[in-house]
Structures are given as C-alpha cells and as structure tokens.
Amino acid sequence: MGARYYDAAIGRFLSQDPIYLLAGATNFGSRWNNNWRDIKPGEPTYSSQFGQYAENRLALMEYLSDPQGLNSYSYVKNNPLKYIDPTGEREYHFSFESKIGLGGEFGNQWTIGFASDGTFGVSTTLKGGGLAGVDASVGVSAGYSNANTWSDTLGTGQYVEVGGKVLYGGSVTTNFAGGNYTGTDVGVGLGVRGLPPVPVTFSGGASKTVPVFQGSVSGLKNGVTNTVNKTVNAANRAANATVNTVQQGWQKTGNFFKGLWK
C-alpha cells in the first residue's frame, strides 16, 4: 500500500500508520494538515495562523483527542467513507546541475521526478552558499525526499554537501526545509572541486525551487480503471442477458414438449 504493508488474505494492515509513528516529530503538524484535517477551501492551516511550533502542538492535541487515532494499525480512523490517506511518502528524482565558486558557490539544478501518489514534474533550483575551496563542475545526481506529493518539493530550502572531485568525483547532499530533514541526493560529476591534494570540500547554503512542469497520472489511472470497470460491467450484463435468454428458451421448449406429451 505504498507506505504500509497490507495482507489482503486477512484484510488487515501488518505495519503501523506512519502518522502514528510521527507523533511528536517536528513535521507532524504539516503531515496532519495534509492528510487528516477537514480543511475547507480557503481555510488557513494551523501553520499559517500560529506558526510551526503551535501547528505541531495543536495537531498533536487534535490527534490524541480521538481514541480512534490511537489504533496505529487502522486506516483513516476506520472511516474510509469520509477520509482518504494518500500514501505518497516518498518522491524520487534525477537532477542535472552546474556549479561555480571560490569560497562561495552558485549553481543551477534541473530536476525530473515523481512521487508515489502519481504526481510528477520538472523543476529548476537556484543554489547559493559558502564553500570550503573551489568548485567549477557539472554533474548528475539521484535522490529522494519525504515529500507527500511532487508539489511539496517546491519552495525554499537549505542544503549541506560534502564531496570532492579533481576531473571527476562524487558528492552527497542533505536537504532541509524549515530546519527539517527532507531528503538526500548522491551525485557524480566532472570538473574541479577542492584544493589539491585535498579535494574534499564542504558547502552549504540556501535553495529556491520553482516548477517548470507538473502533472499527475492519477486522472489517467482513474480513467483507465473506470473504462475497465464499465467494460467488465457491460460484459457481465451481456452475459447475464444471454443466460436469461437461453434459460427462457429452454423453458419454452420444455413447456412445448410437455404440451405435446399431454
């Protein structure tokens, strides 16, 4: 089921709901707002009203006030007619970037990625920060984030990177948003980084990601599912009609021979 293991034979989840495991985490409030609260169109979230700290506190109070929420193996408080629980707990992406800098760095990154809820997109990111050394390189990286949807990867953030290259090499980047961990990227590249003979450097700074293109396969998936269901239902109706016709024919034939016998 994406974020949880489900046993269809017994109709039960074998692993706990991630929202239960996140109780008390620094991003609990945003997860609660995204997946559980009955937010009406135009209604502000706790975060926009009171700030992140209050958002986490109020969300946790709301969560713990409902005894159904304490059943960590349930699905949407055992009320799937009213709630849904998106399972897009991960987003995966591939990035292409170029950097340049001496003591400070500036770079541009193009990213193609998708989330497990069916959303996908292309974005561009501007990065700027401090660098222990020199960097003039291009590279490619792959990574993931804990975003629920592709749109959650957009906006401002921070990053910390360690790596090195003299002609070629690698790097590991850890990403944050609002001080919270959001994901990791591992990359390889060509160029010069660091100050030989010690080509390992550290860097960090701020990033700004904006969308270039966004889409979703959920609508396509739903359309295919609906088409298949309609086709199956039509086939069932045709089969039932055929069976009824045959049964009526046999009944009429039987009645005809019974009349002759009499």
KEKE-3310 file (N, C-alpha, C; in steps of 0.2 Angstrom, whole numbers, plus 5000, padded with zeros to 4 digits):
npx = (5004:5010:5016:5014:5013:5001:4990:4980:4974:4969:4964:4970:4981:4998:5008:5011:5002:5010:5008:5005:5018:5025:5021:5024:5035:5045:5039:5026:5014:5012:5011:4999:4990:4990:4985:4974:4966:4950:4950:4943:4940:4950:4952:4964:4979:4985:4998:4999:4992:4997:5010:5024:5028:5017:5008:5012:5010:4996:4991:4995:4988:4975:4975:4978:4966:4956:4951:4951:4962:4972:4973:4985:4986:4975:4965:4963:4956:4946:4936:4934:4924:4923:4936:4952:4969:4983:4996:5008:5023:5036:5047:5055:5069:5079:5093:5101:5115:5125:5139:5149:5162:5172:5176:5164:5148:5138:5125:5115:5101:5093:5078:5070:5057:5046:5032:5025:5012:5007:5009:5020:5034:5044:5057:5066:5081:5089:5104:5114:5128:5140:5157:5170:5184:5186:5175:5171:5161:5151:5137:5128:5114:5105:5091:5080:5065:5056:5044:5026:5019:5023:5023:5026:5040:5044:5048:5057:5073:5086:5103:5116:5132:5144:5159:5170:5181:5193:5194:5185:5172:5163:5148:5138:5123:5113:5096:5086:5071:5064:5072:5070:5073:5073:5077:5089:5103:5113:5127:5137:5151:5159:5174:5182:5185:5188:5204:5218:5232:5220:5205:5193:5179:5167:5151:5137:5121:5107:5092:5081:5067:5057:5043:5043:5036:5021:5012:5000:4997:4986:4973:4973:4975:4963:4954:4957:4954:4940:4936:4939:4931:4918:4918:4919:4907:4898:4901:4897:4883:4879:4882:4874:4861:4862:4862:4850:4841:4844:4840:4826:4823:4825:4815:4803:4804:4804:4791:4784:4786:4781:4767:4764:4766:4756)
npy = (4994:5006:5015:5006:4989:4977:4964:4956:4944:4942:4955:4965:4978:4976:4984:4998:5014:5027:5040:5039:5034:5046:5054:5068:5072:5084:5088:5084:5092:5097:5086:5081:5091:5089:5077:5073:5083:5091:5102:5116:5124:5138:5140:5144:5135:5127:5131:5143:5151:5151:5148:5136:5129:5130:5124:5110:5107:5109:5101:5088:5088:5088:5076:5066:5067:5060:5044:5034:5037:5032:5019:5011:5003:5005:5012:5028:5031:5021:5025:5026:5031:5044:5049:5050:5043:5048:5039:5044:5044:5045:5053:5053:5057:5064:5073:5087:5097:5112:5121:5134:5143:5151:5149:5154:5148:5146:5139:5130:5119:5107:5097:5081:5072:5061:5057:5045:5046:5048:5060:5071:5079:5093:5103:5118:5124:5136:5138:5144:5148:5145:5139:5128:5130:5127:5127:5121:5114:5101:5090:5075:5069:5058:5055:5056:5062:5065:5070:5072:5074:5079:5093:5097:5097:5109:5127:5136:5131:5123:5117:5105:5100:5087:5082:5079:5082:5080:5082:5071:5065:5063:5067:5070:5076:5084:5088:5101:5109:5122:5119:5106:5089:5084:5076:5066:5067:5059:5061:5062:5069:5080:5090:5102:5102:5108:5110:5104:5094:5089:5086:5086:5094:5105:5112:5123:5130:5141:5137:5138:5133:5131:5127:5120:5111:5102:5087:5074:5057:5051:5055:5049:5036:5033:5035:5025:5014:5016:5014:5001:4995:4999:4992:4978:4978:4980:4968:4958:4961:4958:4945:4940:4943:4935:4922:4922:4923:4911:4902:4905:4901:4887:4884:4887:4878:4866:4867:4867:4853:4847:4850:4843:4830:4828)
npz = (5000:4998:5009:5019:5024:5018:5021:5011:5012:5025:5027:5034:5040:5041:5046:5056:5055:5047:5052:5065:5070:5068:5078:5088:5081:5072:5060:5061:5062:5049:5041:5047:5044:5030:5027:5036:5042:5041:5030:5024:5008:5006:5019:5032:5037:5052:5053:5045:5053:5067:5067:5065:5077:5086:5077:5077:5090:5092:5082:5087:5099:5094:5087:5097:5104:5099:5101:5091:5084:5091:5088:5080:5069:5061:5047:5041:5053:5054:5045:5030:5021:5023:5024:5016:5014:5008:5001:4997:5002:4998:4986:4971:4961:4948:4944:4936:4936:4937:4944:4951:4959:4972:4987:4990:4983:4968:4959:4947:4945:4937:4938:4937:4942:4952:4962:4974:4974:4962:4956:4946:4939:4932:4938:4942:4951:4960:4968:4982:4992:5005:5002:5005:4998:4981:4966:4951:4941:4933:4934:4938:4948:4959:4969:4984:4992:5007:5003:5001:4990:4973:4972:4984:4985:4980:4982:4996:5003:5012:5011:5014:5009:5005:4997:4983:4970:4957:4941:4940:4951:4967:4977:4991:4996:5008:5011:5018:5024:5032:5043:5044:5040:5023:5013:5003:4991:4980:4970:4955:4946:4934:4933:4944:4961:4977:4985:4978:4986:4993:4989:4995:5000:5009:5009:5009:5010:5004:4995:4981:4973:4959:4949:4933:4925:4929:4933:4933:4935:4941:4937:4924:4927:4935:4925:4916:4925:4927:4914:4912:4922:4917:4905:4910:4917:4907:4900:4909:4910:4897:4897:4907:4901:4890:4896:4903:4891:4885:4896:4896:4883:4884:4894:4887:4877:4884:4890:4878:4873:4884:4883:4871:4875:4884)
capx = (5000:5015:5019:5012:5011:4994:4988:4974:4970:4965:4961:4972:4987:5003:5013:5008:5001:5016:5006:5006:5025:5027:5018:5029:5040:5044:5034:5019:5009:5011:5008:4992:4986:4990:4982:4969:4961:4945:4952:4938:4943:4952:4953:4971:4981:4987:5005:4999:4989:5000:5017:5026:5028:5010:5005:5014:5007:4989:4989:4996:4982:4969:4976:4977:4960:4952:4953:4952:4969:4977:4974:4990:4985:4969:4966:4959:4951:4941:4931:4936:4919:4924:4943:4957:4975:4987:5002:5015:5028:5042:5047:5061:5071:5086:5095:5107:5117:5132:5141:5155:5163:5178:5174:5156:5146:5132:5123:5108:5099:5086:5076:5064:5055:5039:5030:5021:5004:5005:5011:5027:5036:5051:5058:5073:5083:5095:5108:5119:5130:5148:5161:5177:5188:5184:5171:5169:5159:5144:5136:5121:5113:5099:5089:5073:5063:5050:5038:5020:5017:5028:5022:5029:5047:5045:5049:5064:5076:5093:5107:5123:5135:5151:5161:5176:5182:5198:5192:5179:5171:5156:5146:5132:5119:5107:5092:5082:5066:5062:5076:5068:5076:5068:5079:5096:5105:5120:5129:5144:5152:5166:5176:5187:5182:5193:5211:5223:5230:5215:5200:5187:5176:5161:5147:5130:5118:5100:5090:5074:5065:5051:5040:5043:5030:5019:5006:4998:4994:4981:4967:4974:4974:4956:4951:4958:4951:4933:4934:4939:4925:4912:4919:4918:4900:4894:4901:4893:4876:4878:4882:4868:4856:4862:4860:4842:4838:4845:4835:4819:4822:4824:4809:4798:4805:4801:4784:4781:4786:4776:4761:4764:4766:4749)
capy = (5000:5012:5017:5001:4983:4975:4957:4955:4937:4943:4961:4969:4981:4972:4989:5004:5020:5032:5046:5037:5034:5053:5058:5071:5074:5092:5089:5081:5096:5098:5079:5081:5096:5087:5070:5071:5088:5093:5109:5119:5128:5145:5140:5143:5129:5130:5134:5150:5155:5152:5146:5129:5126:5129:5119:5104:5106:5109:5095:5083:5088:5085:5069:5062:5068:5055:5037:5030:5039:5028:5012:5013:4998:5006:5016:5034:5031:5016:5029:5027:5034:5051:5051:5046:5044:5047:5035:5046:5045:5046:5056:5051:5062:5064:5081:5089:5104:5115:5125:5138:5147:5151:5152:5154:5145:5147:5134:5129:5112:5105:5090:5077:5067:5058:5055:5038:5047:5048:5067:5071:5086:5096:5110:5121:5126:5140:5137:5149:5147:5145:5133:5127:5128:5130:5122:5123:5107:5099:5083:5072:5066:5054:5055:5055:5066:5063:5074:5068:5075:5082:5100:5098:5098:5116:5132:5137:5126:5123:5111:5104:5095:5085:5079:5081:5080:5083:5080:5068:5063:5062:5071:5068:5082:5083:5094:5103:5114:5125:5116:5099:5085:5082:5071:5066:5066:5056:5063:5061:5075:5082:5097:5103:5105:5107:5112:5098:5087:5088:5088:5085:5101:5105:5118:5123:5137:5141:5135:5141:5128:5133:5122:5121:5107:5097:5083:5068:5051:5049:5055:5044:5029:5033:5035:5018:5010:5017:5011:4994:4993:4999:4986:4972:4978:4978:4961:4955:4962:4954:4938:4938:4943:4929:4916:4923:4921:4903:4899:4906:4897:4880:4884:4887:4872:4861:4868:4864:4846:4844:4850:4838:4823:4828)
capz = (5000:4997:5015:5024:5021:5019:5020:5008:5014:5032:5027:5039:5039:5045:5049:5058:5051:5048:5056:5072:5071:5068:5083:5091:5076:5070:5054:5062:5060:5042:5039:5049:5039:5023:5027:5040:5044:5036:5029:5019:5003:5008:5027:5034:5041:5059:5052:5043:5058:5073:5066:5065:5084:5088:5072:5079:5097:5091:5078:5091:5103:5090:5085:5103:5107:5096:5103:5085:5081:5095:5084:5075:5063:5057:5041:5042:5059:5052:5042:5023:5018:5025:5024:5012:5017:5002:5003:4994:5007:4995:4980:4968:4956:4945:4944:4932:4939:4936:4950:4951:4965:4975:4994:4989:4977:4965:4955:4944:4945:4934:4941:4934:4947:4953:4969:4973:4974:4955:4953:4943:4936:4931:4942:4942:4958:4961:4975:4983:4999:5006:5000:5008:4992:4974:4963:4944:4938:4931:4937:4938:4954:4960:4976:4986:4998:5011:5001:5000:4983:4969:4973:4991:4984:4978:4988:4998:5007:5014:5009:5016:5005:5006:4991:4980:4963:4953:4935:4942:4958:4969:4982:4995:4998:5013:5010:5023:5023:5038:5048:5045:5035:5018:5008:5001:4984:4979:4963:4952:4941:4931:4935:4949:4967:4982:4983:4978:4985:4997:4985:4998:5002:5012:5006:5012:5008:5003:4988:4979:4968:4956:4944:4926:4923:4934:4930:4938:4931:4944:4932:4919:4931:4936:4918:4914:4929:4926:4907:4913:4926:4913:4901:4913:4919:4901:4898:4914:4908:4891:4898:4911:4896:4886:4900:4904:4885:4885:4901:4894:4878:4887:4897:4882:4873:4889:4890:4872:4873:4889:4880:4866:4879:4887)
cpx = (5004:5019:5018:5011:5004:4993:4981:4970:4966:4962:4963:4979:4992:5008:5008:5007:5007:5014:5007:5013:5028:5025:5024:5035:5039:5040:5028:5013:5007:5008:5001:4988:4985:4985:4975:4964:4956:4945:4947:4942:4944:4953:4961:4973:4983:4994:5004:4995:4993:5008:5018:5025:5021:5006:5006:5010:4999:4987:4990:4990:4976:4969:4975:4970:4955:4955:4955:4959:4974:4978:4979:4990:4979:4970:4961:4954:4945:4935:4933:4931:4920:4931:4947:4964:4980:4994:5008:5020:5035:5042:5054:5063:5078:5087:5101:5109:5124:5133:5148:5156:5170:5177:5167:5154:5139:5131:5116:5107:5093:5084:5070:5063:5048:5038:5025:5014:5002:5007:5018:5028:5043:5051:5065:5075:5089:5098:5113:5121:5138:5151:5168:5182:5185:5180:5169:5167:5152:5143:5129:5120:5106:5097:5082:5072:5057:5044:5032:5018:5023:5028:5026:5037:5049:5046:5056:5066:5083:5097:5114:5126:5142:5153:5168:5177:5188:5197:5185:5178:5164:5154:5139:5129:5113:5103:5087:5076:5063:5066:5075:5071:5071:5071:5087:5097:5112:5122:5136:5144:5159:5167:5181:5184:5187:5199:5216:5229:5224:5208:5193:5185:5169:5157:5140:5127:5110:5098:5083:5072:5058:5049:5042:5037:5028:5013:5005:4995:4988:4974:4967:4972:4967:4952:4951:4954:4943:4931:4934:4933:4919:4912:4917:4910:4896:4895:4897:4885:4874:4878:4876:4862:4856:4860:4852:4839:4838:4840:4828:4818:4821:4818:4803:4798:4802:4794:4780:4780:4781:4769:4759:4763:4759:4744)
cpy = (5006:5013:5011:4995:4980:4968:4957:4949:4938:4950:4966:4972:4977:4977:4995:5010:5025:5038:5045:5037:5041:5057:5061:5074:5081:5093:5086:5085:5097:5091:5079:5085:5093:5081:5069:5077:5090:5100:5111:5123:5136:5145:5139:5137:5132:5133:5141:5154:5156:5150:5138:5126:5125:5124:5112:5102:5105:5103:5089:5082:5085:5078:5064:5062:5063:5048:5033:5031:5035:5021:5013:5008:5000:5010:5021:5033:5026:5020:5031:5031:5042:5054:5047:5048:5043:5044:5037:5048:5046:5050:5055:5056:5061:5071:5081:5096:5106:5120:5128:5142:5146:5154:5152:5151:5147:5142:5134:5122:5111:5098:5088:5072:5065:5056:5048:5040:5048:5055:5066:5078:5087:5102:5112:5124:5130:5139:5142:5148:5148:5139:5133:5125:5131:5125:5125:5116:5107:5092:5081:5069:5062:5055:5054:5060:5063:5067:5069:5068:5079:5090:5102:5099:5105:5121:5133:5132:5127:5117:5111:5098:5093:5081:5082:5078:5083:5079:5076:5066:5063:5067:5068:5075:5080:5089:5095:5108:5116:5121:5108:5095:5083:5077:5071:5065:5064:5058:5062:5067:5075:5089:5097:5106:5103:5110:5106:5099:5085:5090:5087:5092:5100:5112:5117:5130:5136:5139:5137:5136:5130:5128:5124:5117:5103:5093:5078:5063:5048:5049:5050:5037:5028:5032:5028:5013:5010:5014:5004:4991:4993:4993:4979:4972:4977:4971:4957:4955:4958:4947:4936:4938:4937:4922:4916:4921:4914:4900:4899:4902:4889:4879:4883:4881:4866:4861:4865:4857:4843:4845:4845:4831:4823:4826)
cpz = (5000:5003:5020:5020:5023:5017:5017:5010:5021:5032:5032:5037:5044:5048:5051:5054:5052:5052:5063:5074:5071:5073:5087:5087:5074:5064:5055:5060:5053:5039:5041:5045:5032:5022:5031:5041:5039:5035:5023:5014:5006:5016:5028:5038:5048:5058:5050:5048:5064:5072:5067:5072:5086:5083:5075:5086:5096:5087:5082:5096:5100:5088:5091:5106:5104:5097:5097:5082:5085:5092:5079:5069:5059:5051:5042:5047:5058:5049:5035:5019:5018:5023:5019:5015:5011:5005:4999:4999:5004:4988:4977:4962:4954:4943:4939:4934:4937:4942:4948:4957:4968:4982:4995:4983:4974:4959:4953:4943:4942:4936:4938:4940:4947:4960:4968:4973:4966:4952:4951:4941:4935:4935:4941:4949:4957:4968:4976:4991:4999:5004:5003:5002:4986:4971:4956:4941:4936:4933:4936:4945:4954:4967:4978:4991:5001:5009:5000:4993:4979:4971:4980:4990:4982:4984:4990:5003:5009:5012:5013:5012:5006:5000:4989:4974:4960:4946:4936:4949:4960:4975:4985:4997:5002:5012:5016:5021:5030:5044:5048:5039:5030:5013:5007:4994:4984:4971:4961:4947:4938:4932:4940:4955:4972:4980:4984:4983:4990:4994:4988:5001:5005:5009:5009:5010:5007:4996:4987:4973:4966:4951:4937:4922:4928:4931:4935:4933:4935:4940:4927:4922:4932:4930:4916:4918:4928:4919:4908:4917:4922:4908:4904:4915:4913:4899:4903:4912:4902:4892:4902:4906:4892:4890:4901:4897:4884:4889:4899:4888:4880:4890:4892:4878:4878:4889:4884:4871:4879:4887:4875:4870:4882:4881)
residu = (MET:GLY:ALA:ARG:TYR:TYR:ASP:ALA:ALA:ILE:GLY:ARG:PHE:LEU:SER:GLN:ASP:PRO:ILE:TYR:LEU:LEU:ALA:GLY:ALA:THR:ASN:PHE:GLY:SER:ARG:TRP:ASN:ASN:ASN:TRP:ARG:ASP:ILE:LYS:PRO:GLY:GLU:PRO:THR:TYR:SER:SER:GLN:PHE:GLY:GLN:TYR:ALA:GLU:ASN:ARG:LEU:ALA:LEU:MET:GLU:TYR:LEU:SER:ASP:PRO:GLN:GLY:LEU:ASN:SER:TYR:SER:TYR:VAL:LYS:ASN:ASN:PRO:LEU:LYS:TYR:ILE:ASP:PRO:THR:GLY:GLU:ARG:GLU:TYR:HIS:PHE:SER:PHE:GLU:SER:LYS:ILE:GLY:LEU:GLY:GLY:GLU:PHE:GLY:ASN:GLN:TRP:THR:ILE:GLY:PHE:ALA:SER:ASP:GLY:THR:PHE:GLY:VAL:SER:THR:THR:LEU:LYS:GLY:GLY:GLY:LEU:ALA:GLY:VAL:ASP:ALA:SER:VAL:GLY:VAL:SER:ALA:GLY:TYR:SER:ASN:ALA:ASN:THR:TRP:SER:ASP:THR:LEU:GLY:THR:GLY:GLN:TYR:VAL:GLU:VAL:GLY:GLY:LYS:VAL:LEU:TYR:GLY:GLY:SER:VAL:THR:THR:ASN:PHE:ALA:GLY:GLY:ASN:TYR:THR:GLY:THR:ASP:VAL:GLY:VAL:GLY:LEU:GLY:VAL:ARG:GLY:LEU:PRO:PRO:VAL:PRO:VAL:THR:PHE:SER:GLY:GLY:ALA:SER:LYS:THR:VAL:PRO:VAL:PHE:GLN:GLY:SER:VAL:SER:GLY:LEU:LYS:ASN:GLY:VAL:THR:ASN:THR:VAL:ASN:LYS:THR:VAL:ASN:ALA:ALA:ASN:ARG:ALA:ALA:ASN:ALA:THR:VAL:ASN:THR:VAL:GLN:GLN:GLY:TRP:GLN:LYS:THR:GLY:ASN:PHE:PHE:LYS:GLY:LEU:TRP:LYS)
# end
